[in-house]
Amino acid sequence: MKLSRQQVEHVAWLARLGLSEDEIEKFTVELSNILENFEILNQVDIADVPPATHAVPLQSVFREDQSFPSYPQSDVLANAPKREEGCFKVKPVLE
């Protein structure tokens, strides 16, 4: 499919692209070539090809959650500058 200059200008306007004269000529040729490749792909017989959602089998890349015992409270608060009732004591941020 051969695109016209007006069609490329229209696509550029829809995409809010400011193209120079050289770019319009360049994209007219390049976009036409891309559409010609799609026309070739449309001629491929895919009647016997089952539909697939992915080209390769998927597997989960996440590990299962694992729980571990936490540190003792005395170890966590050992270097705290201020403590109160087993918690960190901090200055109020909002009043």
HELIX and SHEET records of a PDB file:
HELIX    1   1 ARG A    5  LEU A   14  1                                  10    
HELIX    2   2 GLU A   21  ASN A   42  1                                  22    
HELIX    3   3 GLN A   73  VAL A   76  1                                   4    
SHEET    1   A 2 ARG A  83  GLU A  84  0                                        
SHEET    2   A 2 CYS A  87  PHE A  88 -1                                        
END                                                                             
